[in-house]
Amino acid sequence: MIYTDRASAGRALGKELLHLRAAWPLVLGLPRGGVPVAAGVVEVIGGELDILLVRKLGLPWQPELAMGAIGEGGVRVLNSDVLGHTGITPEQFAEIEAAELREMQRRRAVLRGDRAPVPRAGRTVIIVDDGMATGATVLVACRVARAARPQRLVVAVPVSSGEALRRIESAADEVICPMVPRTLGGVGMAYRDFHQLDDEEVRALLGGTAAPR
């Protein structure tokens, strides 16, 4: 299966989440790529759309491969398998983490501005990204969301490696992923259009943050 783009992947994912429609869920897209997927989910099942800010700590020579991730509230997850085989020094790691923290703060200002996050306590919360390779970013997102005490926490992605699914299965109450290839060379391989989104595209998607009940 190849998705046309992130929006169509979100609509396909929404069909797997119809059992949550009555809960009028809060759907949290991980910027930037997870936001159009999350918007597609909301088109199908309704609910509210918001973002959850996290940043992957990618290798300098392979940014898509996460050696860890950071999220709002100072949450951090390390991928020991990647760190153990790359020779990254503590100084290199600290430099990358500081740069990603700055970018997360910039995105908070640009994408959220003065708007407060939609309250997550007591809600059915669905964390959505455009895919998972290592699962580090989504794992951080789960920990950030759990701190707000949602009633139910669901992770939904259009494509994932088996390793990533195993990594996060204990972090969420439910994990939905319709496509788990035997070998995942990269999340982008599951899409015909996997262009790099800019801030304006994400802001436009967030302009209408709720679908009708």
Residue pairs with C-beta under 8 A, 6 or more apart in sequence:
1 178
1 179
1 190
2 190
2 191
2 192
3 9
3 12
3 158
3 159
3 190
3 191
3 192
4 191
4 192
4 193
5 36
5 191
5 192
5 193
5 194
6 33
6 36
6 37
6 40
6 130
6 191
6 193
6 194
7 36
7 37
7 39
7 40
8 40
9 37
9 40
9 130
9 158
9 159
9 190
9 191
10 36
10 37
10 38
10 39
10 40
10 41
10 43
10 44
10 128
10 158
11 40
11 41
11 43
11 44
12 40
12 158
12 178
13 37
13 40
13 41
13 128
13 156
13 157
13 158
13 176
13 178
14 40
14 41
14 42
14 43
14 44
14 45
15 44
16 156
16 176
16 178
17 41
17 44
17 45
17 126
17 154
17 156
17 176
18 44
18 45
20 45
20 124
20 126
20 154
21 45
21 46
21 47
23 47
23 123
23 124
23 152
24 46
24 47
24 48
24 124
24 213
25 45
25 47
25 48
25 123
25 124
25 125
25 126
25 154
26 47
26 48
26 50
26 118
26 120
26 123
26 124
26 125
26 126
26 150
27 38
27 41
27 42
27 47
27 48
27 49
27 50
27 126
27 128
28 38
28 50
28 51
28 52
28 120
28 125
28 126
28 127
28 128
28 141
28 145
29 35
29 36
29 37
29 38
29 39
29 49
29 50
29 51
29 52
29 128
29 129
29 205
30 51
30 52
30 54
30 127
30 128
30 129
30 137
30 138
30 141
31 51
31 53
31 107
31 111
31 202
32 196
32 197
32 198
32 199
32 201
32 202
33 129
33 130
33 131
33 197
34 128
34 129
34 130
35 49
35 51
35 197
35 202
35 205
35 206
36 130
36 197
36 201
36 205
37 128
37 129
37 130
37 157
37 158
38 49
38 126
38 128
39 49
39 205
41 47
41 126
41 128
41 156
42 48
42 49
42 210
42 211
43 211
46 211
46 212
46 213
47 126
47 210
47 211
48 118
48 209
48 210
48 211
49 205
49 206
49 208
49 209
49 210
49 211
50 117
50 118
50 206
50 209
51 111
51 112
51 202
51 206
52 71
52 72
52 117
52 127
52 141
52 144
52 145
53 71
53 72
53 104
53 107
53 108
53 111
53 112
54 69
54 70
54 71
54 72
54 104
54 137
54 140
54 141
54 144
55 69
55 70
55 71
55 100
55 101
55 103
55 104
55 137
56 63
56 66
56 68
56 69
56 100
56 136
56 137
57 66
57 67
57 68
57 69
57 70
57 93
57 96
57 97
57 100
57 136
58 64
58 65
58 66
58 67
58 96
59 65
59 67
59 82
59 86
59 88
60 88
60 92
60 96
64 133
64 186
64 187
65 82
65 133
65 134
66 79
66 82
66 133
66 134
66 136
66 137
67 78
67 79
67 82
67 83
67 86
67 88
67 93
67 136
68 76
68 77
68 78
68 79
68 82
68 83
68 97
68 136
69 76
69 77
69 136
69 137
69 139
69 140
70 76
70 77
70 97
70 100
70 101
70 104
70 140
71 104
71 140
71 141
71 143
71 144
72 104
72 108
72 144
73 144
73 147
75 140
75 143
75 144
75 147
76 97
76 140
77 136
77 139
77 140
77 143
78 136
79 134
79 136
82 134
83 93
107 199
110 199
110 203
111 199
111 202
111 203
111 206
118 209
119 148
120 145
120 148
120 149
120 150
121 148
121 149
121 150
122 149
122 150
122 151
123 150
123 151
123 152
124 150
124 151
124 152
124 154
125 145
125 148
125 150
125 152
125 153
125 154
126 154
126 155
126 156
127 138
127 141
127 142
127 145
127 153
127 154
127 155
127 156
127 172
128 156
128 157
129 137
129 138
129 141
129 157
130 157
130 158
130 159
130 187
130 191
130 194
131 157
131 158
131 159
131 160
131 184
131 187
131 190
132 138
132 157
132 159
132 160
132 161
132 164
132 165
132 168
132 177
132 187
133 160
133 161
133 164
133 184
133 186
133 187
134 161
134 163
134 164
134 167
135 160
135 161
135 163
135 164
135 165
135 167
135 168
136 167
138 155
138 157
138 164
138 168
139 167
139 168
139 171
142 153
142 155
142 168
142 171
142 172
143 171
145 153
146 153
146 171
152 173
152 174
153 171
153 172
153 173
153 174
154 172
154 173
154 174
154 175
154 176
155 168
155 171
155 172
155 174
155 175
155 176
156 175
156 176
156 177
157 176
157 177
158 177
158 178
158 179
158 190
159 177
159 179
159 180
159 181
159 184
159 187
159 190
160 177
160 179
160 180
160 184
161 180
161 181
161 184
162 180
162 182
165 175
165 177
165 180
168 175
169 175
179 190
181 190
187 194
188 194
